Amino acid sequence: MAQKEERFTRRRLTSSRITTIVSISLVLFAIGLAGLLVLHTQKLSEYVKENIGMTVYMNKNVKEAEMLQLQKELDAMEYVRSTEYISEEKAAETFQKELGDDFVSFIGYNPLHTSIEVHLKAAYADDFYFTQIETMLKKNPIVKEISYQKSLVQSINDNVKKISAVLLVFSLLLLLIAITLINNTIRLAVYSKRFLIKTMQLVGATEGFIRKPFLNVSILHGLISSLIAIGMLIVVIYIARREIPEIISLQSLDLFLVLFAFVILIGFFISLISTFVAVRKYLKLNIDHLYLQ
């Protein structure tokens, strides 16, 4: 009879631990997914911003050395990410491929101008820096015209700010929900052992001695749950890469490592703090109130 009760107790204890680990893992996985969404949105925003181009058209009959010197000056600016020199011949070749006809032979000359394509770093891709470059270039006598979509620059920056604000609020809410769910899960697990806690206290065990095994188990559960959540996130990343190959250019191993470290820390600290608070509650509770909790 005693063996049956012991086996039953072990099964119930194992079931409780598995339930706790699975619950925490799912919550951490949800946090990780939100983190992936934020990271990819940020990277996509940077990619779009850095591909907003400003085209600087040169006057005809300008020496190539002068144009290349201007390109070097642009490259030296701290907020310029890259520049591309496009000769008249290359511009004509590109236009011809798009048009499908040899327009140069048809009209007898190449009407296109040599140009420099300028792309700014994501952090500087706004109207202020575009206007600064435009003002500077207009003073240069070899520059004929400057072209970029001002409305597009403003629109992208406005939309990025709105999306970032929504994602920030969503992430904070999800984090709050995650903390609440993990805390409730651990409190229920500790609740099932409230009589054991009080019994140990009545026979003279110190609070630190009683608390230690609970904290050790909570740390273990937090780490196991974090590793399970990270494993699930890696599967999601793998599937996303296989189904959407283009997403690879938006991903960074360093950012993934930071996200995984964040998930581990969240699992570790929330489990530890929730367990500490829950055990402390039953240590301070009067024995007559155990049946009312």
N, C-alpha and C positions, 0 to 999 in steps of 0.2 A: 504493500500500500504506500509505504514511504517512498519507494522507488518511482511509483507512478506519479506521485505528487511532485517529486523532484524533476522528473522528465517533463511534466506539464509546466512547471515553473520555468524550466530552461527554454522550452518552446515559446512560452509567452514572452520571456525576456528577449530571445532572439528575434521574435516577430516585432516586438516593440522597437528594437534597435534598427531593424531593416526598414520599418515604417518611418522612423526618424530620419535615417540616412536618405531614403528615397524622397521624402518631403523636402528636405533641405537641398538636395541635388536639383530637384525640379525648379525650386525658387532661384537658386544660383544660376541655373541654365537660362531662366527668363531674364535675369540681370545681364548675363553674358550676351544674350541675343540683342538686348537693348544697347549694350556697349558696342557690339558689331555694327548695328545700325548707325549709331552716332559716328563711329570711326569712318565708315564708308561714306556717309553723308558729308563729313568734313573733307575727306579725300576727293570726293566728286566735286565739291565746291571749289577746292584748290585747282583741280584739273580744268574746270570750266573757266575759272578766272585767268589762269595762266595761258589759256588758248584764245583769249580775247586779243586780237591783233590790231596794231596801229600800223598802217602802211604809209611810208614816207616816199613820195614820188620825187625824182630828181629832174632837173632841167636837162634838155638835150645838150649835147656837145660839152658835157662836164667831164673832166679827166677822171679816170677810174681811181687814181690815187687819192683824189679829194673825197670821193664817195666812200672809199675804204677807211679813210681817216675819220670821217663822220661816224661810220659804223663802230670804230674802235672807241670813240668818245661815248657813244651810246652804251656799249658793253661795259664801260668803266663805271657807269652809274649804279649806285647801290640797289636801286629798285628795279633795274632791268634784268630779267631772267635770261633772255636770249634774243639774238637778232639774226636775220637771214638776208644776205645780199642776193637780189634777183636781177640779173642783167636783162637788157632788152631782148636778147636772143632767147633766154630761158623763159621770159614772160610770154613771148610770141609762141614758143613751142608748147607751153602749157595751155595757152588760150586756143591754139590750133587743135590740140587733142580734145578739148572740151567742145569746140565748135564743130569739129569734123571736117573742116575745109581749110585750104591753104590761103588764108585771107591776105597774107603778105604779098604773095604772087599776084593775087587778084587786084589789089589796090596799088601795087608797085613800090610800097615802102612799109616800114614797120612803125606804126603810130604809137606803139607802147613805150613807156618810159622805164628806165632802170629804177628800182625801188629797194627799200630796206624794210623788212617786216620786223616789227618790234613787239616783244611779249614781256609783260611785267611779271614780277613775282606776285604770288597770290595775295600776300599781305598788303601790297601797294596797288592792286588793280582796282582803283576807284577814280572818280572824276578828277580829284585833286591832282594826282600824279600824272594822269593823262594830259591834263591841262598844262601842267608845268612843262612837260616834254614838248607839247605842241607850241607853247609860247617860245621856248628856246629855239626850236627848229625853224620857226617862221622868220627868225632873224638871220638865218643862214642863207646866203644868196644862191647856193646850189640847189636849194629845196624849192620845188615847184608847188607841191600840194601835199596836204596831210589828210588822211582819211581814216576814220574809225567811227563806230556806232555809239555815240554818246548815250542814247536812250537804252541801248542794250546793256552797257556798263552799269548804269543806274538801276535798271530793272533787275539784273542779276544780283547786285549787292543788296537790294531791298528784299528780294526773295530769300536770299541766303540768311539774312538777319531774322526773317519771320520763321523760317524752317528751324534755325538754330534755337530760337526761343521756345518753339513748340517741343522740340526734342529735349531741351533742358528740363522743361516742366514735366514732360512724360517720364524722363529718367528719374527725376526726384520723387515723383509719385510712386513709380515702380520700386525704387529703393526703400521708400517708407513702407509700402505693402510687404516687401520681402522681409524687412526687419520684423514687422508685426507677425507675419506667418511663421518665421523661424522661431521667434520668441514664444509664440503660442504652442508650437510643436514641442519645444523643449520643456515648457512648463507642464504640459500634459505628461511627458515622460517622467519628469521629476515628481509630479503629483502621484503617480502610481507607486512611488516609493516613499511617500510621506511618513508612513508608519515605521518603516525601517529607519529613516532619519531620526525620528523621535525616540525610537527604542535605543539606538546607539547613543543618543544624547543622555538618556536616562541611566544608562549603565556607566556613564562617566567619560565617554569619548569627547575629545575637544572638538570645537567647531572646525578647526583646520584639518583634523584627522578625518572628520565626516565629509568635509567638502572636497578633499583631495581626489578621491576616486571618481566623483561626479565630474570634476573639472577635467581630469585626465581623459575620461570617456568622451566628454563634450569636444575636447580638442581633436581626438581621434575621429569622431563623427564629422566634425567640421572639415578636416583635411580630406577624409574619404569622399565626402559629398562634393568638395571642391574639385577633386580629381575626376570624379564621375561627370560633373558638369562640364569641365574642360574637355573631357573626351567627347562628350556630345557636341560641344562647340566645334571641335576639330572635324567631326563628321559633317556638320553643317557647312563648314568652310570648304571641305573637300568636294561636297556635292555642288556647292555654288560655283567653284572653279571649273568643275567638269561641265556643268550646264551652261555657265556664262563665262567663257574663257577671257572675255574682255575685262572682267572684274579683277584679274590678277594685277593689272597695272595700277589699281587703286589700293592694293593691299601692301602692308609693310610688316615684316617679321617683328621688328622692334615694337610696333604698336600692339601686335598680338600678344607678345610677351608681357607688356604692361597690363593689358586686359586680363590675361590669365593670372598674373600676380594680384590684381585687384580682386578677382573672384576668390582666390585663396584667402586673402586677408579678410574679405567680407565673411566668408564661411567660418574662418577661425575666430575672429573677434566677436561676431554676433553669437555664435554658439557658446563661447567662453563667458561672455557677459550675461547672457540670458540664463545660463546654468547657475552662475554665481548668485544672481538675484533670486532665482527660484528656490535654490537650496537655502539661502539666507532667510527667505520668507518662512519656510517650515521650521527652521532652527529657532526663530523668534516666536513662533506660533504656540499658543497654549494648547496642551494636549486635548482639552475638552472641545476645542474648535476644529480639530482634525476631521471630525465627522461632518462638519458643516461646510467644508471647503469643496 
